[in-house]
Amino acid sequence: MERKIAIQGIKGSFHHQVAKEYFNESKSLIECMSFDELVKNVLEDDRNLGIMALENSIAGSIIPNYALIDYNKLHIIGEHYLDIRMNLMALPGQTIEDIREVHSHPIALLQCKKFFSRYPHIRLVEDADTAETARRIKEKQLTGIGAVAGMVASEMYELPIIADNIHTVKSNKTRFVIVKAQNSVIPKDEINKASLKFELEDMQGSLAGVLNQMNNYKLNLTKIQSMPIIEKPWQYSFFVDITFDQYEDYEKAKINLEAITKEFKVLGEYKKGAV
């Protein structure tokens, strides 16, 4: 049996676009309407992979997904940065004056708020997924309803684009990670990025000590995200991403970091994606 790729959303979604770009080949997709469902499908078969959005250059981190990866002991085996381009689409023959409602994911609508402020006759309706809205418009032939989604959805569901690139901030990127139930080992000379999680003692200078160790071993901190520990009020876990030129530097730093932190965990060692 071939491996399958679990994506959040349906075909035509941004997760689907990442699957097409990252794997450069046709793969069987498992469409999931939630990240919890995605994780379940990854865990059910060791061959399966999952694609999860982790952070956006405008909206910031998707914190619940960090928790999902950690709690379910998933391994990050790769990453992909996607330019997010929001487009308004509808059934053929309609203009923006014909559109009464626009449906899409709440984050997509938020990122296009300035554009829609010019069209007060349009009501914005939050929905579960960008591509699912486009598919519903096509299948039910809904006139007067528009969708905000990517180019792949427009092509797949044959919805002409009424207005393209309608997001307010034009430099809009989302970082996606490729996750697997079992670690995927690649040659050490190809690994130049790692994702780590740890806790710290509640004492002055503990985080500074971690940062000093990273600097001593020439590690570049590209991301740090704190998250409350539910069972320990006012204490936090730290999720960090680091890049490096030499795997040997990272290996030495990892030993020292494990010694000065609590609950130290490697979430993934992989090749960094092109931004």
Secondary structure, 3 states (H helix, E strand, C coil): CCCEEEEEECCCCHHHHHHHHHHCCCCEEEEECCHHHHHHHHHHCCCCEEEEEEEECCCEECHHHHHHHHHCCCEEEEEEEEECCCEEECCCCCCHHHCCEEEECHHHHHHCHHHHCCCCCCEEEECCCHHHHHHHHHHHCCCCEEEEECHHHHHHCCCCEEECCCCCCCCCEEEEEEEECCCCCCCHHHCCEEEEEEECCCCCCHHHHHHHHHHHCCCEEEEEEEEECCCCCCCEEEEEEEECCCHHHHHHHHHHHHHHCEEEEEEEEECCCCC
